Amino acid sequence: MRDTVLTELNRLPLVAILRGLTPDEAVDVGEALLSAGFTTLEVPLNSPEPLISVRRLRDALDGRAVVGAGTVLSIEAAKQVADAGGQIIISPNSNPEVIRATRDAGLVSMPGFFTPTEAFAALDAGADVLKLFPAEIAGPGGLRAVKAVLPKTTPVYAVGGADPASVGTWRDAGADGFGIGSAIYKAGRSAAEVGERAKAFVDAWTASTR
């Protein structure tokens, strides 16, 4: 499963962060995101009944999308996400124990980092992808600096602060992908609007790779 998830991330490295998603809207929002081109969906664990949403998304979109959870802060939480069918574990921090538990469960690990020390500690623990968070504070200059010292094969996603107009700037600084939250989804936003916002990011990503 890890290889399948990593292949999909390489194909379109955009993660929709669905903080506040409810189980009843999960599938409609997921389908709207797929129609827009997104194929990786994250349900943060501080959302209402997040594990139910993960399970519903996985059941409905299996084979069409990667589904995982964010704000995963403990080994127990990582296990719960795995039991719910999650395929990727995303965290705002770099906890080696969570990273190792994720890898032991056969899932993809995407921990957050802000400093080179945190980045290298995450890689040593087995992280697959690194998440620069909060990216808006580091800025493209901060990303460029840390990318200069990381292994060239390390994917680094910018999370926080990106919009369709700035995708190219972040790409020039070395961003290999993006995690996108409120710029796409907010609680109460319709599935149709989520899809429209997502499409703008897919178009911006496509333009930045030409």
N, C-alpha and C positions, 0 to 999 in steps of 0.2 A: 504493500500500500504506500509506503514512503516514496518509492520511486515514481509511482503514478502521480502522487501529490506534487512532488518536486518538478516533474515534467510539466504539469499544468501550470505551476507557478512560473516556470521558465517561459511558457507560451504567452501568458498574459499576467504579469506580476502586479496585479491590482487587487487589493483586499478590501471588501466592503465591510466596515465596522458598524454593526447594527445595534448600537447601545440603546436600550430602552424597548427593543422589539418584544412583542408579546406573542405567545404561541398561536393565538387565533389569526394573527396577520402574517405569521412567518412564511407560509408557503406562497401567498400572493406577492409579498415583497421579494421573496427569492426568485419567483418566476419573472418578475419585472426586471430584476437585476440580470438574470440570464438573457432575457430578450435584448437588454442593452449591451451585452457582451461580457459582463463580469462572470467569472466562474469560481471565485473563492470568496466565501462568506464567513464572517466571524460574528458570533453572538457573545458579547462580553458577559461574564458571570454576574455582574451587578445589574443585569436586566431582569424583568419579571419572569420567573420560572424558566431560566435560560436553558436548562438541560432538556426540558420538553421541546423548546424551540429547535434545539440542535437535533433532537431525534426526528421531529417532524420534517425539518429541512432535509436531513439525510435520507429519510424514507422517500420523500417526494422527488428529490433531485439526484438520487443515487446514480452515478455514472455520467451525470451531466455537470456536476459542481463539486468542489471541495468544500466541506463544511467543518468548521471547528469552533473553538471558543477562545475568548480573550479574557484579560484580567484574571488569569489563572495563577494563583499565588501559593499553592501548596501541592504537595504530592497527592493528598487525598482528592483535591479538586481535579487534578490531572486524571486520576483514575476514574472519577465520576464522568468526566467528559468522554473518556475512552469507552466507558460502559454505555453512554448515550449515543455512541456512533461517531463521535468527533474524529476527525482525521488530522487536525493540526492544532497545536497548543501555542497560544500567543500570550505573552506576559508584558507588563509595563517595566519589569525589572529583570535582572539576571540572577536567578537563583539556581546554582548548580544542581541542587537536589531535584528541583522541578524539571530541569533540562534532562537530567539522567533518567528520571522516571518516565518522561515523555518518550525518550528513545527506547527505553526498556519495553514500553507498551507498543512500540512499532509505529509511533506517530511522528509527525514532523514538528520540530521545535523552532519557534521564532520568538526568542526573548528580546526584551528591550534593553538598550544601553544608552548611556550619554557620554561616557568617557572611554578612552582607549583601554584603560584597566578593566572596565566592565566588559568591553567587547572581547578582549582576549580571554578573560575568565569564562565567558559564555562559550567561546569556541573550544576552549580546553575541556569543557563539560560535555561537548557534543552538539552544540547548536547547529542547525542546518542553515538558518537565515537569521540575520541580525536586523533589529528594528531600532532605528535612531529615533528616540523619543525623549522629550518633545522636540520634534525637528524644527519647529518655528523658533525655538530659542537658540539652537545650534546654528541655524541658518545654512544656506548652501556653502558658505565658507567653512563652517565647522565640519560639514560632511566631507568636503574636499580634503581637508586636513587629515581626518581620521582614515579616509580611504587610502591615503598615501602610505599608511603604515600597516594596514591590514593585508592579509594574503589576497592576491589578485582574484582568486576564485570565490571569495566570500561575497554572497549577495547581501546588500544593505538596502533596506527599505526606509524611506522617509515617512514618518507618521506624525501628523499634526502640522497644519499650516499650509498645505498644498491646495491649490485650486487649479482649474484647467489652464488658466493663463500662465501659471508658474511652473507647470510640469516641465517645459523645456529647460528652464533655468536649473531646476533640480537635477534633471538628467545630465546637463552639462557639468554639474558638480560631482556627478558620480552615482546618483540614485539609480539603483537597479530595479526599483519598484516602489509602490506606495501603499500605505494603509490609509483609507479615507473614511472618516466618520460623519460628522455633522454636515459636511459639505454635500453629502448624499442623503443620509438618513437622519431624521429626528423623529421622536415619538409624536404621533399624530399626523405625520406627513403621509399622503396617499401613496399607494404602490405606483401609480402612474407617474407622480412627481419624482419619486425615488428613481424610477427608470429613466426619466428625462435627464436628471442630474448625473446619473451614472453614465449615460451615453456621452455626455460632454467630456467626461474623463477618459473614456475609451477613445474618443476621437482625438483628444489631446495627446494621449499616449501614442497612438498610431502616427500622428503627425511628427512626434519627437523622434521616432525611430526611422524615419525616411532619410 
